[in-house]
C-alpha cells in the first residue's frame, strides 16, 4: 500500500469517555523527535484534535504519546490574513476547514483554511519540518503560540525566531526545557506579542508584506538553542518537495516490510494503517552533533551526554506486541532503542517503565524486562550488552528506590510472602503476576550467560503466581499479609486489586507458564474456565474506580464476553485455547475479533497505546502471536489474508499463503512449513527469520488435534 493512501485519522474519534483508539493524526518521520497535527481547539485538553471538528487553530508540534499522559514541549504555528482583533481571545481567531478536503498522510499534511483563505502544508523531517503557506488574501501573518513561561527571541535580520518552551513538570528536573528555531523565506515587517490567560498561551504575531507564499524551516532540540540552530542549518538546502519526497520514501520503506494481498480491501487497508501506527513510538530523544554522533540531554543530572535516548513509550503496553514485531522486522532499530533504554537506566538508576520523556512510573511491574529478554533470546543483543542488562534487571528486582516511580516496589514483601499483600499494596494481583513474569525474563537472560544460580533462583520465583490462585474459582485473588484470600470477592469487580479490569481479564497473565497454570485447576478445569470467560456477559462492577472508566464501556461495546480486547491484559486471551485440545476456539475468536478493527476514525476497539493494539492486529492477521515475549516462540492463530510476505532485514522472505481463505472457513485444517507438515502449535523465531514458506489450509469444520506439540511453557 502506498503511503499517500494512509489516512492518519484512524482511531482519532475518541473522548475521555469512549476510545476508538485515542490516537492523534501524526505526520512525521518514523520514530522522529516531533510529530505534527492540526489542532482543532484551544481548550485545555489532551484531546486537542477531533476529526469531526471543522475548526482549525493551526499546526501543533506535539510529543504526546497518549492523552492520558498529556503533551509537553508543544507549540502551535498558525497562518491568517487580514486584520486581527487583538481584543478577541485565540478561540475566536480560529480558522475553518473542510476535513474531507484535507490531506492527512504520515509524510504530508495539507489543510486549506476557508476563513483566512490560506493553504497550510507540512513536510516533516527527523528533527523538524518545512511548513509551506500559500496566501490567497492580503496582509498575511504567522502567529506562534507557546505555553506561558516560554520566550521568543528575534534575530536582527527579521527572518528567524527562536523559541523557548517550558511546559513540562518533571519530578526529576525543575528546569526541563526545549528549544526551537524557525527560519522564514521572507522577512517579517513587524511583530507583536500578546498574552492569554485562558487558554494560557503567549503569542507572537509576525506580519509580512503582501506575499503569495511563505516557507518556514523549523527544527527543535531538547539540548540548547545552538543545537536547534545546528539542526536548522541542516535544512538550508532542502526545499519543500524534496523534504516531502524524503519523508514519503522513508515511510514507504517501512510499509513495504510486509506485503499482503487479499480480496478484502478494507482489511488490507486496516493492516497498513496499523503498520504505520507501530512505527511511531518510541520517539527519538537523542540528537546529532556536528560529526553526526548521537547526543542527548540527561534530565536526571542536567547534563548533555553521548549516546542514544528514546522517549514516549509504556512497556506495560508495548512489551507484549510491539517489540516482538520489531524483532522480526527492524532488529537493528530495536537494538538501538535498547541502547537508549540502557542510558535511561544509567541516568535514573533504574530501567524505565513509562518514559515521557523521563520516568512517569505509571502501570504495574517492570515489563521492560520482557523487552530485554526477548531481544536477548533472539540474538539482537551482544553478550556484553546482555550482561549489562542483567545487572540492571537484578537491581530493579532487589533494590527498592525511595521514589516509587522507579523500579519495583515491595520487593521485600514479594520475596517474603511470594506475593504482594493486598492490605499493603494497590493492584496487588497485577503487580504480583507481572513480577513473576519479569523474574522469568531474568532467568531467561541469566541462562544465556550460564549464570545457573541466578537462572534457577528466578525460575523458581517466576512460579509465585501460584500463590494467588484460587482453585475454587479458577481465578487469581488478592491475599492479605496473613495469607488469607480477601473476602467479599466479586469476579467482575474492577480495580483495587486489579489493573484496568477485573479478575477475569487479569487472572491469566501467566504468559511464561500456561501449562503450569493449567495444572492448578481442579473443578472447573482450565478450558471450562476459558469457556466461561468467553461466554458470559460483558458485565462489570466499577469497584475501586468508583465510576465507569472508558475501558469498561469499551468491553461492553464489543460484546465478546469478558475478553476485553479493548485493553492489553486481554490481548493473549484468545490464544490460550492453543494450549488445550481445542485450538479451533482460538481460530474462531481471532477470525471474529479482527473485525473489530478498520481504517476509519473509529478504527480501534479501545486505546491503541503506542502501537500495541496495532501490532496485535498485525500479528493476528499474519496468523501467529507472541504470547510469551522472552521465549523464542510465536503461537499460531489463523491467517486472515490470502497471501502475506515478510521482507526480512537479512534479504530473505517469509511467505505466508492461506488456501481456501473465505469467511465461512474459520478453522485450520493443516499447516506446512517449507513443504513439511507442522505438528507444533507455535513457530520459532529462527524459522521466521531464516525465510521460507508457511502454507495453511482452512476448512469449514474443525478437525481433532490432540497429538500436537503445545507452545512453550516454563512447566512441562
N, C-alpha and C positions, 0 to 999 in steps of 0.2 A: 504494500500500500504506500502511496506517495505521501510525503509529509504534509503537502498542501491539502490533503484530504482529511487530516486530523483536525477536529474542532475541539479546542482546549476547554470548552464549556461543559464537557462531560462531568456529571455529578455536582454541578455548581448550584443547582436549585435546592438549597438547604437553608435551614434555620436552626436556632438553638433547640427547637422542639422536635425537629424531624430532619434526618440526614439522608440525602440521596448521594452522599459521597463526602460532603463538607470539603469540597475541593475548591481551588481557585484556578482561573484560566491562565496558567503560566505561559508566558512567552520568554524564552531564554535559551541557553546552551545547556545540554545535559550536564547535570551536577555543577552548574555555574554558580558564581557567588551571588548574583542578583537575579530576580525574576521581575517581569513587568506585566501589570494587569491594568485594565480600565477600572477606575474607581467610580462607583455609581451613587455614593452617599458620603456626606461629611459627618454622619452620626458617629458617635464614639462607640464603635462596634468592630469586632473581628470579622463580621460578615460584610466586608466593605464592597463586595461585588454581588449583584443579583442579576441573573440572566433575564429576569422579567422586567427589569427597570429600563426605562428609556433615558434616564438622566446620565450625564457624563461630567464627572468632576475633573478628569484628567488622567494622566498615566501615573500609576503608583509604582515606585521602586520598592519591592517588598522582599522580606525574608521570612514570611510567615509560613511555618511548616504545618500548622493546624490552627483552626480558630480557637481551639481550647488552649493553645499555647500563647497565641497572640503574636503581634508583629514587633519588630524592632529595627532601628536604623532605616526607617522608611521615610520617604518624602514623595511629593506629588508635583508633576510638571503639567501645566495646562496652557492652552492657547486660546486667545479670544481676539475679536476685532471690535472696533468701535470704541465708544467712551465707556468708562466704568464708573458705577456709582459707589464711591468709597464708603458711603454710609450703610450700604447693604452688606449683610454678612455673606460668607462664602457660599452658603447653601443657596442663596438667591442668585448667585452668579453662575451656577452650574449650567452647562450646555445640555443639548438634547441630541440623541442619535437613534437610529433605527437598528436594533440588534440583528435583524435579518439581512441588513445590508453591510454589516461589518465583517471583517475577516479576523478570525481567531485561530491562528496556526501556532505550532510550537516555535517556529522560526520567524514569524512575521505577524504583526498586529496592525490593523488598519481600521480607522473609525472616522466617519465624516460627521462633524458637529453641525447640525442644521441651524441651531440658534446663531452660532458665530460664523457659519459658512467657512469652516476650516477643516482641512483633512489632516489627521494625525497618523503617522506611520512609524513603526518601531522595528528596527533590525538589531537583535541582541548580539553582544559579544560576551566572552567569558567573564570579564570584569566590568562591563558597562553596556553601552548601546549607542546606536546612531538613531536620533529622532528627527524625522523629516516632517516639516509643516508646510502646507500649501494654503495660502490665504486667498479667498475669493472676495474679500471686502477690505476696506481701508482701515488704517490705524491698528495694525497688528501688535499684539502684546503677548508676552510669555509671563505666566505667573508661577512662581515656585513656592510651594507651601512646605514648611518644615515644622516639626513639633517644637513647641516652646522649649527654651533652654539651649537652642542651637544658635548659629550665627551665619551671616553672609559676609563674604569678602570679595570686592570687585577689583579687577586689575585696571591699571591706568589706561590700557588700550580700549577699554569698554567692549571687550569681546569675550571675556572669560569671567567666570564666577566660581568661587569656592564655597562649599557648604560644610558646616559642622553639624552633625546630627547627634543628639544625645537624648534618647528616649527609652533607654533600657535600664531597668532597675536590677542590677546584678547583685546577688548576695555576696559575691566574692570580690567585686570591684566597684567602688563607688564612682569611678571616673571613666567607665567604658564609653568610647565614642566611635563614630565612624565619620569618614570624610568623603567628599565628592568634588570632582572638578568637571565643569561644563564649559565647553568652548563653542561659540556661536560663529556661524559663517558670515554673519553681518554684525556690525557694531550696533549696540543699543544707544538710543539718543537721550534716554532719561530713565531714572529708577525711582522707585518709591517703596518704602517698607510699611506694611500695615500689620496690625495686631488683632487677633481674635481671641476672645476668652471662651467662646462656645461655638464651634469646637476650638480647642487650644492649639492654634497654629499662628506662626509668624509667616508673613507672605511678602515676597519681593515681586513687584510689578516692573517688568522690563519693557519699555516701549521702543519701537523700531520705526524707521521711515517706511513709507508705503512700498512694501516688497511683496512679491508673489510667493516666494519660497524661502524657507529658513532651515538650515541643518544644524543640529546640536550634536556634538560628540560628548559623550558622558562616560566617566569612569569613577569607580569607588575604591575605597580602601578601609580596612579596619586598623591600619597602622599609623598613617600620617597624611598630611596634605601633600608632602613631597611624593609619597608613594602613589597617591591618587593621580597626581600630575604626571608622574612617570608612566602610569598605566594609560593616561590620556594621550601622551605623546606617541604611544604605540598605535593609536588610531589615526594619526595625522594623515597618512596616505591612503586611508580606507574610505571609499565612497559608500553611499547607501546601498547601492545594488550589489557591490562586492561583499559587503557585510551580510546582507540578506542571503546571498548565494552561499557564503561560507557556513552560515547557520543552517541553511537548508541541507547542505551536503553532510554536515555533521549529524543532524537528526536522521537523515536518510540512512546513513551508515548503521546507526543503532536499530532502526526499524527493520533493516534488511537482515539482521542477525537471525531472524526466523521468517521463513516463507510459508504461508498457508494457502490452501485452495479448497473451496467448498461451494456447494450450491447455495448455502445460506449466507448471503452477502452481509446481512446485519451482524451475524456472529463474527464474521471475518473482520468487519469494521470495528466491532467492540474489542476484539482481540488486539488490534493495533493501537486503538485508543488506550487500552490498558498497558500495552508495551511502552507507549510514551510516558505514562504515569510512573512506571518503575524506574525510569532513568532520570527522575527529577531530584531524588534525595538519596544519600546525604549531599549537602551542598559544600562546595569548596569554602574553606575559611582561611586558606593559605593564598599567598600572592607570589609573584615572581620578581626577583631582584634584577639588577642590570645584567647579570650573567644568566638569567633565566633559571636561577636556582630557587627552590621553594623556601619561603619565609612566612612567618605568621606572628600574630600578636598573642602572647601568653597573658590572658586577662586575670589569671590567678596570681601572677607575680609581676604584672605590669612591665613586661619586657618583650622585645622582639627576638624571636628565636628562629633558628634554621629548621627546615623540615615541613612536612605536610600537617594539615589540620583540617578536620571536617566538622560540619555542624548540621543541626536540624534533622535529628533522627532519634526515634524512640525504639529501643531494641526490644522492648516487650512486644511491639507490633511487628517489626521488620525481621527479627531473627528467625521467625517461623517460615517465611516465604521469600523475602527479597534476596537475602544473601545466598541461600541455596540456588536461586536462579542466577545470581551473579557468578557463582562458582562455575556454572556451565557456560554462560555467555561472555562474561568480561572478567576473567580471573585476574588479569593484570591490574585493572582498575580496583577490583576487590582488594588486592594486595596493598595498593597504595592507600586505600581507605583505612585498612588495618594499621598501617604505619601512622596515619593521622590519629587514630583512636589510641594508639600506644603513647603518642605525645600528650594526649589528654590525660592519660594515666600519670605520666612523668610530672606533669604540671599541677594536677589536682591532688595526686597521691592515690587515686582510685580509678579503676576502669569506669568509663562512662555508662550511664543508664538512659538518660534523655538529654541530649545536647541541643541547646538553642540560645546562644552559641555555647554557653557554659552549662554546667550540670543543673538541671531543673529538679532532679530527684523524684520524678513522677513515676508511678506504676511500681508494682512489687517486683522483687527479685533482682538479679543481675544477669539478664539474659544475653548480654554481650558475650557471656561465656559460651553460648551456643554458636555465636558468630565466629569466635576464635576456634572452637573445636571443629566446626565444620570446615573452615579453611585449612586447619592443620591436618585433618584426616584425609583431605582431598589434595594434599601436596602443594597448596598455594603459599604456605609459609616455609621459610628455611628452618633448619634445625636450631640455629642460634635465636631466631625470632620466636620459635616455639618455646624455647627455654625462657626467654624474657617474658613472654605472655603467661607462662605457667606461674612464674613468681608473682606476677600481677594478680592472677586469678586466686592464688593462695592467700594473698594479702587480704582481698575482699572477703574470703571465706573464713578468715581467722582474726583479723584485726578490725574492730569496730571504730568508726570515725566518730568524733564528737559532733559532727554535722550529719544529721540524718539523711541529707541529700546524697551523701557519698557512701558507697559500699553497701554491705548488708547490715541490717540492724538485728539485734537479738541473737547473735551467734552463740553466745554462751548458753542461752536457754535452748537454742536449737540443738546444740551438741549435748546438752544435759538431758533434755526431755525426748529428743528425737523429733520434735515439732515445736512450733511457736504457740504458746498457750494463748487461748482466746481472751483470757482475763487480763492479759498484759499487752496484746498487740492487735491492732485492727487488721482486717483482711488476712487473718492468721492462716486460713486454709490455703489461699493462693500463695502466700509467702512461703509456706512450708513446701508446697509442691514445686514451686519454682526453685527453691534452694536445693531440693533433692535432684531436680533435673540439672541444675548447674554443677552439682557435685559429680553427677555422671559425666558431664562435659570435662570437668577437671581430670577425672580418671582416664578419659579417652586421650587427653593431651599427655598425661603422665606416661601412659603406655607407650606412646611414640618415642619417648625419651628413655624408656626402660627404667623408669622410676617406679619399681614394683611396689614398694611400701606405700607410696603416695597413691598409686593407682588402686591398690587394694583397699586402703582406708576410705577413699571417696566412692569407690564402687559399693562399699558397704553402706555409707551414709546416703547414697543415692536411693536406697530402699526405704528411707524414712517416710515416704508417702504412705507406707503400710500402717503407720501409727495412727493415722486419721481415718482409716477405712472402717466403715460400719457395715458388717455383713448382713445385718437385718434389713437395711435399706438399699444396700449396694451403692452407697454414695459416700463421699468424703464429708466428715462432720468435724466441727471445731471441738477441741478439748481444752479444759482448763488446766491450771497448774497441778491439780490433784489427780489428773489423768482421767477425769470424767467427761463423757460427752456432754456438750452443752444441752441443757433441757429446752423444752419448747421448740423442737426442731420443726421447721416447715420447709419442704424441699423446693418450693417455688419462691421463697423469700429472698430478695436481692440484698446485696451489700452487707455491711458489718463485718462478716467473716469471709466474704467473697468479693471479688473484684468484677464490677460491671456485669454481674449475673447472679444466678442462684447456684445451688449445689448441682443442678442439672448441667449447666454449661461448664462448670469448673471441676467436677469430680473426676474427669477422665484425662486431666492434664499430666499424664504419666507417659510422656512421649517416648521415653527411653526404655520402658519396661511394660508394655501392654500385656505380654504373656504372664509376667509376674502379677499384674493387676487381675487378670482373669482367674488366677489360682486362688485369689482371696474370696471369690464368690462362692456362696453356698446355694441358698434358695431365696430369691431368684438367681439364676446364673447370669453370666456376662451378657450373652446375646439377648436373653429375655429383658435385661435392664436396658440394653441399647434399643430394643424394640419399644419399650415403654417410653424412653427418651424421645423417640421419633413419633410415636403415635398419639401421645397425649396432646391436649390443647396447649397453645402457647400462653398459658396463664401465668400470672406473676403477682407477687405482693411487693409493694415498694420498699418494705423493710427498712434497713438502716439509712437509705437515702431520704426517706421521709416525703418524697414526691416522685412523680413519674419522670424518670430520666429518658432521654431520647432513645437509648438502646432498648428499653422496654417496649416503647411504641413500635420500633422497627421490627422487633421479633414478632410481635402480633401481626404486623402488616404483611410479612412474607408468609406466615402461617405454615411453617414447617415443624410443627410440634415444638419441642424445646431446643431444636437445632437452630440456634440464633446465628446463622451465617453472616448476619449483620455485624458481628464483632469477633475479634481474634480468638477468644477462648474456644469458639466452636469450629474454627477452620478445619481441624483434623477429625472432627466427629464423624462425618460421613465415611471416612476412610477406615474407621475402626472395624467395620464388618469384614475387611480384608484379612483380619487376624482371626477370623472364625471360618466355619464351613459354609458361610453364606455371603461370599463376596458379591453376589448379584445385588444385594441390598445397597452396597456402595455404588455399583454401576447405575442402578436406578435413581438413587439420590443425586448423584453428580449430573446425570443427564437432565434432571429437572432443575437442580439448583443453578446451573449456568444460565437458565432462562430468566433469572432474577437480574441479569446484567444487560445493559445495552449501551449504545454510544451517544445517548442524549444527555440533556441536563439533569435527567432523573436516573442516571446510569448505574448507580450502585445501590445495594440493599442496606447500606449503613456507611459508617465512616471509612473512607478509603485509607487514611493513615499512612502517609509516606511511601506509597506503593505497595503496601502489604496486601490489600484486598485485590489490587490489580494483578499482583503476582500469583495470588490464589487462583484467579480466573485463568491466567495463562497456563499454569501447571495443570489445572483441571481440564482445560481444552486439549492439552497435549497428551493426557492420559496417565500421568503419574504425578506424585506429590510427596514432598519431604516431610513425612510425619515426624521424623526424629533428626533434625539438624544436629550434626555431631557424629552421626553414623555416615556410612557411605552409600545409603540406600534411598531410593525414591519408590514409594509404594504405588502399585498400579490402581488406576480407577477405570475410566473408559475414555478413549479419544473421541473428540467431538467433530474433527474435520476429516474430510476425505484424505487429505494429504498435508503433512507439515514437514518442513526441513529445517533443522537447526544447523546454521553455518557456524562451525566451531572455530575458536581462535587459532587452532593448530592447522587450519586449512581443510580439515575433514568435514564430513557431513553426517548427521544422524537423521535418517529418513523415517518418518512415521506414516504408514499407509493403513487406512481403515477400509476394509471391504464390507459391502452390504450396509453402508452407513446411511440409514434413513431413520426418520423419527420413531417408527414403530419398533425398530430393532434396538432395544435398550440394554442388551446383555452381551457379554463377551463369550464367544464360543471357544476360541483358541488364540494363542499368540505365538508368533515365530520370530526369533531373533537371528538374523543372518541365516535364514532358511532352516534353523534348528528349533524344534518345539521348546517352548518355555514352560516349565512347571512352577517356577518361582512366582510369588505374588509381588515381587519387587524387582527393581532394576538397579544395578550397581552404577556408581558414578563413572567408573572406568569404562563400563560398557557403553556409556553415552559418549564420553569424550574421545574414545577410540574410533568413533564413527561406526556406521553400519545401518542396517535396515530392520526396523521393527514393524511387523505386519500383524494386524489384528483383524479377526473375523468376528463380526457381530451376528446376533441371532435374535429371533422373536421371543423365545422362551429360554430360561436359564438351564444349564447343564449341571449335574452333580460334580463338585470339585473337591472331594475330600482328600485325595492323595496329592496334595500340593504343598510346596515349601512355603511356610509363612514368613512374613517380613522380620526384620531384625528386632530383637528384644534382649534386654540385659539378662533376664532369666530365660533358660532354655525351655 
